[in-house]
Amino acid sequence: MIKNIYKWCLASVLLVGITSCELDREPYETIEKDDVYSSSNSLEALTLGNYAILKGKGIADGWSWVNNFYRFGEYAGDNVALSGSTTDPLYYIYNYKRQTTGYRKQAVWTASYKAIVGCNTVIARAVEGESAEIDHMIGQNYYLRAMLHFHLTNVFGRPYVQSPESNLGVPLKLTNDVNDQPTRSTVKECYQQVVTDLKKAESLLSLEQTASYVTKEAAQALLSRVYLYMEDNDNAIAYADKVINSGRFNLLSKDDFKKYPKYTPDENSETIFALRYVDGADNPGQWDNWYTFSGMYAQVDAQGNPSLQGSGWGELYASVTYRDIVEEWADDARAAFVTAMEIDKNADDFWGVWYGLNSYGSNDSEEMKKINGLLFHQDSVSADFSTLYQVLSHDNGSVKKEVPITAVVDDKRGVTNYTVTPYQINKTTGSTALLGDPVKLRITKKLATRQTYPKYFITKCSGQENSGHLWSPIVSRLAEMYLNKAEALAKKGDVGGALLNVNVIRKRAIGAEAEYTTADVTAEVSVLDLVLKERRLEFAYEGHRKFDVYRNNRVLNRTYPGTHLRGNDPFFEVDPFSNVIIEYLPESEILAQPDLQQNP
């Protein structure tokens, strides 16, 4: 495994030594490998090559680290819903039907270790103390090695809070020796090495660079997250404070935050570190906007705006449970990244979208009724929003029912909440009856659908520089520091401190009227519940969600519409102690190195 990766890596990491201003303009630019050892800046070139391995050959490189890692954090969470069948292997991540093969996990593994070996090469060859520039470069490689070992451990190992001394993580590759092929370390050992590397990086990183490159604050930000995952709450707070108090970063305004993906990392005051993609260089092909990570989330026009005629597959939508919380307030800035795709915005008629058990067969099992109760329906609505005209189909035709709509106005939040108690029909006999409980109704113009699923496009990963699905994936941003602090303080029992930090983010996203008070903390809703809800709102589609759920030993609730409920033994809920929350190691790695123990 490691031996092959070492052979591959030299051809992949050799990059040109160029001035800092050129780096900011064309990050991670490559040269031929024969030129690198004659370059006076060969170590810098190797360092830039390690960045380049992570981003691959462009936004559509199916074997890049970026194009695959973020899928594991989001597809296995509860912020997305797959609309019907797909040929993309994302299906096995999304529905927890693990496989020992599959190129997405293989790509994450291979790209990670290629870059790690590249980092080890620089660390072994460079001499500390020769100059601030060389020390800074060494520090970047310690950071990248730590980041990759950390993410690998989270994908292939159990959460730190679950017996880290005995649960297996991943091999810790700490040399560039081709014969050094380590077996799996424990989760605790992996985290200890990550902390050691990040602290070393922090001590060496002294130069200011743009957010496209690793800096001291990037190391501190990742340390805050690592300590949070370890539930070392004091250190999570301390390192978050280091970043906040550095004065180098500022939260975007509410209006600018709605345009977050439009900005490059270098022009965004909130981004601490992101992997930069460059317009033109990284998306030159006509299919690039289809095969990138965000191509599954939406179809977009040339400027990155959602469009039913645009580029991209647009098969994976915002889940109804995410939309429920992001729509609680009329003007939550996070809602700007989800678009209901209306067929005709100028149409005069309105439609109601809801989900529930519309029809059933006489011999349907209770599980089948439960699954069918999580299907979407779209029926016309009267002009005054008082009546839903529900159409129910049965074996011999259909019937139409007029269902009263209940409207509840919430002046404080600026929203009107609609509910209905719809009918259900026995498909065999044609008999109808009212459903027992009211269901939520969303009233819109008629929505486009895919395999009956309304299209709610996600555009948080599209439109950089107004260019299609171009995106520079965020590793760390300032908002995370406030929410890391909030979570750590909540776990320390400091309710006031936790709410103070959560409210920094809520005030930016919604306004002062949405700030929490101690009255919002009840026997049913803990302060930690409020913090984790805010993390879900804030970091949706940035690769956090799966890990945030399971590292807190929470059950993932998948009881909402989506094709994760199709097939045999669907998961309505996923227990944090289930085997399925960690990926199998790629089978090819087990075959190449038999002493690697496979996950259960």
Protein Blocks (a to p, Z undefined) as FASTA:
>chain_A
ZZmmmmmmmmmmpccdddfklmmmmghiacdfklmmmpcklmmmmmmmmmmmmnonbjkl
mkbmklmmmmmmmmmmmkbccehjdfbfklmmmnopacfbdjklmmmmmmmmmmmmmmmm
mmmmpcghkamklmmmmmmmmmmmmmmmmmmmmmmpccfklopllpccbdddfbfbfklc
cddddfklmmmmmmmmmmmmmmmmmbdcdfkbccfklmmmmmmmmmmmnopaklmmmmmm
mmmmnopaccddfklmmmmmmpcfklcckbmbdcdddehjlmmbfklmmmgmklmmpccd
fkopacfkbgcjklaccdfklmmmmmmpmblfklmmpccddfblmbmbdcddddddfbdc
fklcfklmmmmmmcccdddddfklpaccdddddfkbccdddddddddddfknopacdddd
dddddfknopacddfbdcddddddddddeehiacdddfklgoihhiajbccddfbdfklm
mmmmmmmmmmnopaklmmmmmmmmmmmmnomklpccfklpcfklcfklmmmmmmmmmmgo
nlpmmmmmmmnopacdfbbcdjklgcjhiafbdcfkbmklpccddfklmmmmmmbccdZZ
